[in-house]
Amino acid sequence: MAKDDSGKLKTTPSSMGMIEPRFRDIYKSFYKETYYTSTTLDAKTKELIALACSLVAKCEGCARGHIKKALELGATKQEISDAIVVAVGIGAASVVDMSDKAAIHLDLHHFE
């Protein structure tokens, strides 16, 4: 545990500790309604989607939690790999999109 300037031990802030409770409640309600409520997608599929989204969003804690939950729901290593590969593709596509926009803005025509 780290110490602050006065030498006192600092504790790690809780998740969403800087968000007003009423907004945390709104988020938690939305998350529960969209993530845990039964829909046409089964829980394992939702978990694999959540894993891919977490990776693209660069949320390490989220990814770890979604991998764990996917395994608990019976996801195979191949299914988890597929979700990761989809995230890699989306991540790469966002780089291409950003570079395309820069090229348009700067009127660049490399390799054409």
N, C-alpha and C positions, 0 to 999 in steps of 0.2 A: 504494500500500500504506500502511496506517495505521501509526502509531507508538504503542508503549505508553508508560506513564509514565516509563520509564527512557530513552526516546528510541530504543529498538531497534525495528526493523521487525517488524511482526506478520505472520504468515502466516495465510491463510484455513484454518480447520479443514477436514479432509476430511469428506465426507458420511458420516454415521453415526459420526463420530469420537468421540462421547461414549457410544457403545453398546459394551458388552463384545463382543469378537470372537465368542464362542460364540453370542450372540444375533444378531449380524450374520449369522453363517453360517446360523442357523435361518431368518431372514428371506429371505436370498438363495436358499436351497433351496426355500422355499415359493414365492417369486416365480417362480423358474425352472420349478418343477413346474406352477404354475397358469397362467403366462403364455406360456411357450415350448413347452410340451408340446402336441402335436396333440390337438385335441378336435373336436367337431361345428362349432365356430365357426372360420372361417378367420382368418388372421393380421390381415388388414385390418379385419375386423369387431371383433376383439379390441382392435385399436389405436384404433378410433373409440370404443369403449366406455371404454377407458382414458383417452382424451382427455376425454370428458364427465365421468368420475369425477374426474379431476385438476382440472378447472375447479370442480366442486362442492366439492372438498376444498381449493380455493384454493392449490394447489401449482404455483407459476409455473414452476419448473424442470421439473416433471413434464409440464405442459401443453406447454411448448416441445419437449421431447423426443418426446412422443407425436404432435404435429403433424408434426414432421420425419419420424418413422418412418412415419406414415400416408401422407405424400407419397411416401416411398420405396417403399411397398407399393402405390402406384397410386391412392390415394384422390383423388377429385376435389374441387374447391373446394366443390361442392354437398354432397358427403358430409360434408366437414369442417364446413360450415355447419350441416347437419342435426344433427351431434353436439353442436355448440355450442348450438343452439336447444333440444335436449333438456336440456342442462345448465342453461340459463337457466330452463326450465320447472321443473326439480327445485329449483333455488335459490329460485325464487319460491314454490313449494309449501311449502318449509320455513319461509319467512316467514309464510305464511298459517297453517300448522300452529302455529307459536309464538304468533301473535296469537290464534288460536282458543283455545289452552290458557290464555292470560292472561285472555281474556274469560270463560271458564268459571270460572276461579279467582276472578275479581273480580266475577262475576255481572253482566257488562256485556251490554247488548242494543242496541248502536248500530245504527241503520238497519234494524231489524226491524219 
